[in-house]
């Protein structure tokens, strides 16, 4: 184990989060010209909430205060119906909800509140936000199918905001399972059963299938052989063929699948990864231009070409969740190797913490000094060390 590198990455992560934070909370990245042009100097709900998980895990007093600021700032700009914005600029009272909304912003915010409540001495925050929490839960419940209790969304409306997953999406519903469990929603057990039936329909022959899922599952089983991983999304009679590593990892972390399937998924991903010195990409089997799933907007600025950006690029923050998923399963050694690879990427060019990397070449891409890279690293570091549980 490269303990010196891991510990240095921990120190540099804390330093970056402190530098990237304001009196309102955590900015998505450090100030730079490109960040201004692309609104990265804002408090993004998912970025700030994920960063907060790492801040809380670190138990650093300054970071704990910033995590609380993140939660309170986002709460302030919640809509009357309960939705948490995509991002906010509190200094000018500007609120953004993305082009077709951002469903995971509300989910990550709720997850960060529970994690803060569970792992700090401050038990007042959750109580003071009780009404806002209930509003957020109602907003999410309104987006769940009444029969199977799984969330429904349009494409390009979660963290992969220029990517064509739609209908019932694995990533979003893995987060939804966590929210339902920690907030003790009555729908949790039914949602979890239908989560498995829909996203892994290959071993549910004895299970009762929700009527709203039957035709889609029948179509999957007709055209797709047994899979070693969860489907990335399922819409009405069509689904994703990509292996969404990030979403499969969250499904393991948040106990959406049993231990046997978790081990199977992790084993397959480890075998699939040919670039052993790189962290895991966010997905395998990227969408190509000749695919029926390709969208014209994916080619804008040559950004979402195969092995890039959401379409199979390496995102160190997302790879940190894979390290946690490995640790949750039986792959403790492999989890540390993954974390070492993440630390190596974050350290490039004097700890530039680049947003993402090309999965084939390893070329650094995207914004520099990315906050959630630091936050997710801290979270994985402390979980692997046994300091905290997610």
C-alpha positions, 0 to 999 in steps of 0.5 A: 500500500502506498501509504505516503501517497494516500495520506498526502492525497488526504491532506491535499483534498482537505486543502482544496476543499477549504480553498474552494469554499465560501461563506455560502458553501463549496464551489464546484471548482477553484476560480479560473477563467473557464470556471467563470464561463461555465458557471462552476463557481456556483454551489451545485447541489450534487457536487456540494452534497458529495463533497460534504460526505467527505468533509463529514467523514474527515471530521475536520472542524472547518470542513464540518462547518462548510458541510453545514453551509452547503446543506443550509444554502441549498435548503434556502433555494428549495422550491415551494414544491420541494425540489432542490436546484441544480445549482445556485449563486447565492451572492446574486440570488441566481437559481438554476434547475437545468434544461429539463430539471436535475432529479439527483440534486434533491436526492444527494441533498437528502443523503448529505443531511442524514449523513451529517446528522448520523456522524456529527454531534449537531442534532439540531440541523435535521430538526430545523429542516424537517419541513423542507425534508418532508417537502423534498420527499413529497417531490420525489414521491411524485416522480415515482411510479405509483405501482413499483415505486421507482423514480421516473425521469427524462434523459439528460436530467441527472449528473450525466446531463448530456447523456440519453438514459431515461425512464427508470434509471439505475443511478437515480434509483440507487440513490432513491433506495438510500433516501427511502431507507434512511428516512424510513419511507413505507415504500422502501421494501417494495421499491427495493424488490422492483429495483432488483426485478427491473434492473436485474431481471435474469433471476426473478422468475419466482418473483411477482413482477409489477404490471408496469414492468412486465412488457419491458422485462419480457423484452429484455429477456427476449433480446438480452442474454444473462448479464453480470451487472445491473442494466443502466436504465429501462424505459418502455421496451428499450434499455441501456446496453452500457455497463454503468460502473458508477451506478452499479457501485452505488447500488452495492454501497446502498444495499440495492443488491444482495452480497452474492450479486454485489460480488458478481458485479465487482468481479466482472468490472475488475475483469473488464478493466484492462487499464490496471494503472488507471481508476475505473471509468464511469462506464464500459460499452460506450455509446457509439455514433452508429448506435440507436442510443446515440444522440446528436447533442452527444457530439457537441464540442466532441465532448461525449465521444466514446471513452470521454466525459459521461460516455466512458471517461474516468471521473476520479470522484465516481471511481472513489465510489467504486473503491467503496463498493469493492470494500463493501464486498470481498475486494479489500485489497482491490479497493486500496489499489483503486484508491491509490490509482485515484490519488495518482490521477488527482496528484498530476500536475502538482495536484490539479484534481482534474475533472475527468480523464480520457479512458484510453489515453489517460489525458487530463480533461475538464475543469481543474481543482474539482471539489467533488474529487477531493470530497469523494476521495476523503469519503473513500479514504475514511471508509476504507480505513474503517473510520466511518460507514456510508 
